[in-house]
Amino acid sequence: MENREDFTQVLELASEAGHILLENGAEIARVEDIMARICTHYGVDSKNFFILSNGIFTSGKAGKVQKAGGQASTYANVDFIPIRGSQLNKVTAVNRLSYEISQGNYTVQQARERLREIKNLPKKPGWLQMLASGISSGGFAIIFGGAWSDCLAATLAGLLLYVFILYVSNRYLSKIVGSICNALVVMLLSITFWRLGLGESLSNIIVGAIMPLVPGVAFTNGVRDLANSDHLAGLTRLTDALLGFFCIALGVSVAFMLDGWIFNGLIDLPGVSLSPETSAYFWQALGAFGGTWGFAVLYTVDREQYLVSGFVGIMGWMVYLLALRIGQFSAPISTLFAAVMVCLLSRFSAVPTRCPAQIFIICGIFPLVPGAGLFWFSYYLTAGELDLSSHYGFMAVKVAIANVLGIILAMELPQRWFSGRRKIAH
């Protein structure tokens, strides 16, 4: 590079890459690492990135850039990035591009053109998202103890939920109102199917059907950011996740109140029920795979990563079941073991697949998210049984903390343990 224009283009390239990463679910540390890698390769000393969960402040100075004409050799840019949905295939593509740049395979202009192609990568087709939501809901209904009829009801509710999300919620409603309405719609669908005789346990139908609404990306990335000492970004993302959980709880409560108003009384649920039809390890593994695969599709993971994502989800859930059933550990301790397994497998899988470990963690951790605890907390709060509501609320918090600790412990291990040296992704 020989002039100010080239220097500016490098910083703009890094900023564009960071924008794509941040708005599609990458953690802060990865955004910083990739932006720095791009700048370093093109000879620009730019280590002054300030990245928040919804903004990038980019500055830098010329390193190998030849200064001429009395022009200033510094650059500064502020890029606002609203928190939106996630397309994890874009994160993978930008991550790979950064390593290809560092290997000398792209000029600045070629890299910018490739970024434009990545930015325009389409989401999965609507019919596939609906199918994935249905299969994911049915899978979670199985692993949380539902019978086959509960699985069918949850599958139908999850499928119709995404019809509403794609054609109503995403188009016409704000994020908060849409989240509440999504939870309300899937609740009403689940209750309707149950009242029509489809399904044995309403609670298992609901728990499975609401899982596609759980803000897993915000929760997981918030934990990763905190572990990387990006406290402000981590707290922001965890706040966004808590807001998502609150919207789900509010939708659950409103649906029960509406049903109680129509049928003159709140539905009396007997508590947690586990069906012997689906309790075998094979069916539990199948349910975990279906649930994890569904989220891989909904978050637009590359098709090549579906099997690995499903395998990570299965192994995490199997560790949880073995710790709970055979080890007789509590749910939070079992969750801790399972979360560590999910993260370890994700890190081992990252190198051969040339895919960030975060992709597999986000998908694989979903069976361990306290969706059932959130439901029972909302139900008993609506019923006015504060003792039971507090019990399930605290249990959900403890399970969430166990997930946090498991992710932090596993991610603190040196990368050389997983790849021998720092290679493609971490």
PAPA-60325 format. One record per residue (C-alpha): x, y, z; chain. Coordinates in steps of 0.2 Angstrom, whole numbers. Example, Ala and Ser with C-alpha at 12.3 -4.5 7.8 and 13.67 -1.06 7.14 Angstrom:
residues 2
+-------+-------+-------+-------+
|    xx |    yy |    zz | chain |
+-------+-------+-------+-------+
|    62 |   -22 |    39 |     A |
|    68 |    -5 |    36 |     A |
+-------+-------+-------+-------+
***
This chain:
residues 426
+-------+-------+-------+-------+
|    xx |    yy |    zz | chain |
+-------+-------+-------+-------+
|     0 |     0 |     0 |     A |
|     6 |    17 |    -4 |     A |
|    -6 |    30 |     0 |     A |
|   -20 |    36 |    12 |     A |
|   -34 |    29 |     1 |     A |
|   -27 |    11 |     4 |     A |
|   -25 |    14 |    22 |     A |
|   -43 |    20 |    24 |     A |
|   -49 |     5 |    14 |     A |
|   -41 |    -7 |    25 |     A |
|   -49 |     0 |    40 |     A |
|   -66 |     1 |    31 |     A |
|   -63 |   -17 |    27 |     A |
|   -60 |   -22 |    45 |     A |
|   -75 |   -12 |    51 |     A |
|   -87 |   -20 |    38 |     A |
|   -81 |   -37 |    43 |     A |
|   -84 |   -33 |    62 |     A |
|  -101 |   -26 |    57 |     A |
|  -106 |   -42 |    49 |     A |
|   -99 |   -53 |    63 |     A |
|  -107 |   -43 |    77 |     A |
|  -125 |   -41 |    70 |     A |
|  -125 |   -60 |    66 |     A |
|  -121 |   -67 |    83 |     A |
|  -102 |   -67 |    85 |     A |
|   -94 |   -64 |   102 |     A |
|   -84 |   -48 |   105 |     A |
|   -67 |   -56 |   107 |     A |
|   -69 |   -64 |    90 |     A |
|   -74 |   -48 |    82 |     A |
|   -59 |   -39 |    89 |     A |
|   -47 |   -54 |    84 |     A |
|   -53 |   -54 |    66 |     A |
|   -53 |   -35 |    64 |     A |
|   -35 |   -35 |    70 |     A |
|   -30 |   -50 |    59 |     A |
|   -36 |   -41 |    44 |     A |
|   -27 |   -25 |    48 |     A |
|   -11 |   -33 |    52 |     A |
|   -10 |   -43 |    36 |     A |
|   -12 |   -27 |    26 |     A |
|     1 |   -18 |    36 |     A |
|   -10 |    -6 |    46 |     A |
|    -6 |    -5 |    65 |     A |
|   -24 |    -4 |    71 |     A |
|   -26 |   -11 |    89 |     A |
|   -38 |     2 |    95 |     A |
|   -55 |    -6 |    93 |     A |
|   -69 |    -2 |   105 |     A |
|   -83 |   -14 |   102 |     A |
|   -99 |   -15 |   111 |     A |
|  -114 |   -27 |   109 |     A |
|  -122 |   -14 |    97 |     A |
|  -108 |    -3 |    91 |     A |
|   -90 |    -3 |    84 |     A |
|   -78 |    11 |    86 |     A |
|   -63 |     9 |    74 |     A |
|   -47 |    19 |    75 |     A |
|   -29 |    16 |    68 |     A |
|   -13 |    23 |    62 |     A |
|    -2 |    19 |    47 |     A |
|    11 |     6 |    50 |     A |
|    19 |     1 |    34 |     A |
|     9 |    13 |    25 |     A |
|    20 |    26 |    17 |     A |
|    15 |    44 |    22 |     A |
|    15 |    57 |     9 |     A |
|     8 |    74 |     5 |     A |
|     6 |    80 |    23 |     A |
|   -10 |    69 |    25 |     A |
|   -14 |    63 |    43 |     A |
|   -11 |    44 |    45 |     A |
|   -25 |    41 |    57 |     A |
|   -43 |    34 |    54 |     A |
|   -58 |    34 |    65 |     A |
|   -76 |    28 |    62 |     A |
|   -91 |    24 |    73 |     A |
|  -103 |    11 |    67 |     A |
|  -120 |     8 |    76 |     A |
|  -126 |   -10 |    75 |     A |
|  -144 |   -14 |    82 |     A |
|  -147 |   -31 |    90 |     A |
|  -156 |   -42 |    78 |     A |
|  -157 |   -60 |    73 |     A |
|  -143 |   -71 |    70 |     A |
|  -136 |   -79 |    54 |     A |
|  -122 |   -90 |    60 |     A |
|  -116 |   -95 |    42 |     A |
|  -111 |   -77 |    40 |     A |
|  -100 |   -78 |    56 |     A |
|   -92 |   -94 |    49 |     A |
|   -89 |   -86 |    32 |     A |
|   -81 |   -70 |    39 |     A |
|   -70 |   -81 |    50 |     A |
|   -64 |   -91 |    36 |     A |
|   -61 |   -76 |    25 |     A |
|   -50 |   -68 |    38 |     A |
|   -38 |   -83 |    38 |     A |
|   -38 |   -83 |    19 |     A |
|   -34 |   -65 |    19 |     A |
|   -19 |   -68 |    32 |     A |
|   -13 |   -82 |    19 |     A |
|   -12 |   -68 |     6 |     A |
|   -26 |   -75 |    -5 |     A |
|   -36 |   -58 |    -6 |     A |
|   -32 |   -40 |   -11 |     A |
|   -42 |   -27 |    -1 |     A |
|   -54 |   -25 |   -16 |     A |
|   -57 |   -43 |   -18 |     A |
|   -59 |   -45 |     1 |     A |
|   -72 |   -31 |     1 |     A |
|   -81 |   -39 |   -14 |     A |
|   -81 |   -56 |    -4 |     A |
|   -89 |   -47 |    11 |     A |
|  -103 |   -40 |     0 |     A |
|  -107 |   -58 |    -5 |     A |
|  -107 |   -64 |    13 |     A |
|  -118 |   -50 |    18 |     A |
|  -131 |   -55 |     5 |     A |
|  -131 |   -73 |    10 |     A |
|  -149 |   -78 |    11 |     A |
|  -158 |   -85 |    26 |     A |
|  -165 |  -103 |    25 |     A |
|  -182 |  -103 |    16 |     A |
|  -198 |  -100 |    26 |     A |
|  -204 |  -118 |    24 |     A |
|  -188 |  -125 |    31 |     A |
|  -188 |  -113 |    46 |     A |
|  -206 |  -119 |    50 |     A |
|  -201 |  -137 |    48 |     A |
|  -186 |  -134 |    59 |     A |
|  -196 |  -125 |    72 |     A |
|  -209 |  -140 |    73 |     A |
|  -195 |  -153 |    74 |     A |
|  -186 |  -144 |    87 |     A |
|  -202 |  -141 |    98 |     A |
|  -206 |  -160 |    96 |     A |
|  -188 |  -165 |   101 |     A |
|  -188 |  -154 |   116 |     A |
|  -205 |  -161 |   121 |     A |
|  -197 |  -178 |   121 |     A |
|  -182 |  -174 |   131 |     A |
|  -192 |  -165 |   144 |     A |
|  -203 |  -180 |   147 |     A |
|  -217 |  -179 |   135 |     A |
|  -226 |  -194 |   127 |     A |
|  -228 |  -196 |   108 |     A |
|  -244 |  -187 |   108 |     A |
|  -236 |  -173 |   117 |     A |
|  -222 |  -173 |   104 |     A |
|  -235 |  -172 |    90 |     A |
|  -244 |  -158 |    98 |     A |
|  -228 |  -148 |   101 |     A |
|  -222 |  -151 |    84 |     A |
|  -238 |  -143 |    76 |     A |
|  -238 |  -129 |    88 |     A |
|  -220 |  -125 |    84 |     A |
|  -223 |  -126 |    66 |     A |
|  -238 |  -114 |    67 |     A |
|  -228 |  -103 |    78 |     A |
|  -215 |   -99 |    65 |     A |
|  -229 |   -96 |    52 |     A |
|  -234 |   -82 |    64 |     A |
|  -216 |   -76 |    67 |     A |
|  -212 |   -75 |    48 |     A |
|  -228 |   -67 |    42 |     A |
|  -234 |   -57 |    56 |     A |
|  -222 |   -54 |    70 |     A |
|  -206 |   -51 |    60 |     A |
|  -215 |   -39 |    48 |     A |
|  -227 |   -29 |    59 |     A |
|  -222 |   -29 |    77 |     A |
|  -208 |   -22 |    87 |     A |
|  -195 |   -34 |    96 |     A |
|  -203 |   -33 |   113 |     A |
|  -221 |   -34 |   107 |     A |
|  -217 |   -47 |    95 |     A |
|  -209 |   -58 |   108 |     A |
|  -224 |   -57 |   119 |     A |
|  -236 |   -61 |   105 |     A |
|  -225 |   -75 |    99 |     A |
|  -226 |   -83 |   117 |     A |
|  -245 |   -79 |   118 |     A |
|  -248 |   -87 |   101 |     A |
|  -238 |  -103 |   104 |     A |
|  -247 |  -105 |   122 |     A |
|  -264 |  -103 |   114 |     A |
|  -260 |  -116 |   101 |     A |
|  -253 |  -128 |   114 |     A |
|  -269 |  -126 |   125 |     A |
|  -280 |  -128 |   110 |     A |
|  -272 |  -144 |   104 |     A |
|  -273 |  -151 |   122 |     A |
|  -291 |  -146 |   124 |     A |
|  -295 |  -155 |   108 |     A |
|  -288 |  -171 |   115 |     A |
|  -271 |  -170 |   106 |     A |
|  -258 |  -173 |   119 |     A |
|  -258 |  -180 |   137 |     A |
|  -247 |  -167 |   147 |     A |
|  -251 |  -149 |   143 |     A |
|  -235 |  -144 |   152 |     A |
|  -224 |  -155 |   141 |     A |
|  -232 |  -148 |   126 |     A |
|  -229 |  -130 |   131 |     A |
|  -211 |  -133 |   137 |     A |
|  -207 |  -140 |   120 |     A |
|  -216 |  -128 |   110 |     A |
|  -209 |  -112 |   118 |     A |
|  -191 |  -118 |   116 |     A |
|  -189 |  -110 |    99 |     A |
|  -192 |   -93 |   107 |     A |
|  -178 |   -95 |   120 |     A |
|  -164 |   -81 |   117 |     A |
|  -150 |   -94 |   116 |     A |
|  -138 |   -83 |   106 |     A |
|  -139 |   -68 |   118 |     A |
|  -137 |   -79 |   133 |     A |
|  -122 |   -89 |   127 |     A |
|  -113 |   -74 |   119 |     A |
|  -116 |   -64 |   135 |     A |
|  -108 |   -78 |   145 |     A |
|   -93 |   -78 |   133 |     A |
|   -91 |   -59 |   133 |     A |
|   -91 |   -59 |   152 |     A |
|   -78 |   -73 |   152 |     A |
|   -67 |   -63 |   141 |     A |
|   -68 |   -48 |   152 |     A |
|   -79 |   -38 |   140 |     A |
|   -91 |   -34 |   155 |     A |
|  -101 |   -20 |   147 |     A |
|  -105 |   -30 |   131 |     A |
|  -108 |   -46 |   142 |     A |
|  -120 |   -37 |   153 |     A |
|  -129 |   -29 |   139 |     A |
|  -132 |   -46 |   130 |     A |
|  -137 |   -55 |   146 |     A |
|  -150 |   -41 |   149 |     A |
|  -156 |   -44 |   131 |     A |
|  -158 |   -62 |   135 |     A |
|  -167 |   -58 |   152 |     A |
|  -179 |   -47 |   142 |     A |
|  -182 |   -62 |   131 |     A |
|  -186 |   -73 |   145 |     A |
|  -197 |   -60 |   153 |     A |
|  -207 |   -59 |   137 |     A |
|  -209 |   -77 |   136 |     A |
|  -215 |   -78 |   155 |     A |
|  -227 |   -63 |   151 |     A |
|  -235 |   -72 |   136 |     A |
|  -237 |   -88 |   146 |     A |
|  -246 |   -79 |   160 |     A |
|  -257 |   -70 |   149 |     A |
|  -262 |   -86 |   139 |     A |
|  -267 |   -95 |   155 |     A |
|  -277 |   -80 |   161 |     A |
|  -286 |   -79 |   145 |     A |
|  -290 |   -97 |   145 |     A |
|  -295 |   -96 |   163 |     A |
|  -307 |   -81 |   159 |     A |
|  -315 |   -91 |   145 |     A |
|  -317 |  -108 |   154 |     A |
|  -320 |  -101 |   172 |     A |
|  -304 |  -106 |   180 |     A |
|  -286 |  -108 |   178 |     A |
|  -280 |  -125 |   171 |     A |
|  -275 |  -136 |   185 |     A |
|  -258 |  -144 |   180 |     A |
|  -252 |  -159 |   191 |     A |
|  -233 |  -154 |   190 |     A |
|  -219 |  -162 |   181 |     A |
|  -223 |  -178 |   172 |     A |
|  -211 |  -190 |   164 |     A |
|  -218 |  -202 |   151 |     A |
|  -211 |  -220 |   150 |     A |
|  -214 |  -220 |   131 |     A |
|  -199 |  -208 |   128 |     A |
|  -188 |  -211 |   143 |     A |
|  -176 |  -223 |   135 |     A |
|  -159 |  -216 |   131 |     A |
|  -162 |  -219 |   112 |     A |
|  -177 |  -208 |   111 |     A |
|  -169 |  -195 |   122 |     A |
|  -154 |  -195 |   111 |     A |
|  -166 |  -193 |    96 |     A |
|  -175 |  -179 |   104 |     A |
|  -159 |  -170 |   108 |     A |
|  -153 |  -172 |    90 |     A |
|  -170 |  -165 |    83 |     A |
|  -170 |  -150 |    95 |     A |
|  -152 |  -146 |    91 |     A |
|  -154 |  -148 |    73 |     A |
|  -169 |  -137 |    73 |     A |
|  -159 |  -123 |    81 |     A |
|  -145 |  -125 |    68 |     A |
|  -157 |  -122 |    54 |     A |
|  -166 |  -107 |    63 |     A |
|  -149 |   -99 |    66 |     A |
|  -144 |  -102 |    48 |     A |
|  -129 |  -114 |    52 |     A |
|  -121 |  -121 |    36 |     A |
|  -128 |  -137 |    31 |     A |
|  -111 |  -146 |    33 |     A |
|  -112 |  -142 |    52 |     A |
|  -129 |  -150 |    55 |     A |
|  -123 |  -167 |    60 |     A |
|  -109 |  -160 |    71 |     A |
|  -121 |  -148 |    80 |     A |
|  -133 |  -162 |    83 |     A |
|  -120 |  -174 |    89 |     A |
|  -114 |  -160 |   102 |     A |
|  -132 |  -158 |   108 |     A |
|  -134 |  -177 |   110 |     A |
|  -118 |  -179 |   120 |     A |
|  -122 |  -164 |   131 |     A |
|  -139 |  -171 |   135 |     A |
|  -133 |  -189 |   138 |     A |
|  -120 |  -183 |   150 |     A |
|  -134 |  -173 |   159 |     A |
|  -145 |  -189 |   160 |     A |
|  -131 |  -200 |   166 |     A |
|  -126 |  -188 |   180 |     A |
|  -145 |  -186 |   185 |     A |
|  -151 |  -204 |   184 |     A |
|  -135 |  -214 |   188 |     A |
|  -124 |  -202 |   197 |     A |
|  -139 |  -195 |   207 |     A |
|  -133 |  -177 |   206 |     A |
|  -144 |  -162 |   206 |     A |
|  -151 |  -154 |   191 |     A |
|  -139 |  -139 |   192 |     A |
|  -123 |  -150 |   195 |     A |
|  -129 |  -162 |   180 |     A |
|  -131 |  -146 |   170 |     A |
|  -113 |  -141 |   174 |     A |
|  -106 |  -157 |   168 |     A |
|  -116 |  -157 |   153 |     A |
|  -111 |  -139 |   148 |     A |
|   -93 |  -143 |   150 |     A |
|   -95 |  -158 |   138 |     A |
|  -104 |  -147 |   126 |     A |
|   -90 |  -134 |   126 |     A |
|   -76 |  -146 |   125 |     A |
|   -84 |  -155 |   110 |     A |
|   -87 |  -139 |   102 |     A |
|   -69 |  -134 |   103 |     A |
|   -63 |  -151 |    97 |     A |
|   -75 |  -149 |    82 |     A |
|   -70 |  -132 |    78 |     A |
|   -53 |  -136 |    70 |     A |
|   -57 |  -150 |    57 |     A |
|   -73 |  -141 |    52 |     A |
|   -65 |  -124 |    50 |     A |
|   -80 |  -117 |    60 |     A |
|   -80 |  -106 |    76 |     A |
|   -83 |  -116 |    92 |     A |
|   -97 |  -104 |    96 |     A |
|  -108 |  -111 |    82 |     A |
|  -108 |  -128 |    90 |     A |
|  -110 |  -121 |   108 |     A |
|  -125 |  -110 |   104 |     A |
|  -134 |  -125 |    96 |     A |
|  -128 |  -139 |   108 |     A |
|  -132 |  -129 |   124 |     A |
|  -151 |  -128 |   121 |     A |
|  -156 |  -144 |   129 |     A |
|  -148 |  -138 |   145 |     A |
|  -157 |  -121 |   145 |     A |
|  -170 |  -120 |   159 |     A |
|  -185 |  -118 |   148 |     A |
|  -195 |  -130 |   159 |     A |
|  -191 |  -120 |   175 |     A |
|  -196 |  -104 |   166 |     A |
|  -213 |  -112 |   162 |     A |
|  -217 |  -118 |   179 |     A |
|  -211 |  -101 |   187 |     A |
|  -224 |   -92 |   176 |     A |
|  -238 |  -105 |   178 |     A |
|  -237 |  -105 |   198 |     A |
|  -235 |   -86 |   198 |     A |
|  -251 |   -84 |   188 |     A |
|  -259 |   -97 |   199 |     A |
|  -254 |   -86 |   214 |     A |
|  -244 |  -100 |   222 |     A |
|  -229 |   -90 |   226 |     A |
|  -219 |  -103 |   236 |     A |
|  -219 |  -115 |   221 |     A |
|  -216 |  -101 |   209 |     A |
|  -201 |   -96 |   219 |     A |
|  -194 |  -114 |   220 |     A |
|  -195 |  -116 |   201 |     A |
|  -188 |   -98 |   198 |     A |
|  -173 |  -101 |   209 |     A |
|  -170 |  -118 |   201 |     A |
|  -170 |  -110 |   184 |     A |
|  -158 |   -97 |   190 |     A |
|  -147 |  -111 |   197 |     A |
|  -147 |  -121 |   181 |     A |
|  -143 |  -105 |   171 |     A |
|  -128 |  -102 |   183 |     A |
|  -122 |  -120 |   180 |     A |
|  -123 |  -116 |   161 |     A |
|  -112 |  -101 |   164 |     A |
|   -99 |  -109 |   175 |     A |
|   -98 |  -124 |   163 |     A |
|   -95 |  -113 |   148 |     A |
|   -82 |  -102 |   157 |     A |
|   -73 |  -117 |   164 |     A |
|   -72 |  -126 |   147 |     A |
|   -67 |  -110 |   137 |     A |
|   -53 |  -106 |   149 |     A |
|   -43 |  -121 |   144 |     A |
|   -28 |  -118 |   132 |     A |
|   -32 |  -119 |   113 |     A |
|   -17 |  -130 |   110 |     A |
|   -25 |  -144 |   120 |     A |
|   -38 |  -145 |   106 |     A |
|   -28 |  -141 |    90 |     A |
|   -10 |  -143 |    95 |     A |
|    -8 |  -125 |    89 |     A |
|   -19 |  -110 |    85 |     A |
|   -26 |  -114 |    68 |     A |
|   -43 |  -110 |    60 |     A |
|   -56 |  -107 |    73 |     A |
|   -58 |  -105 |    92 |     A |
+-------+-------+-------+-------+
***
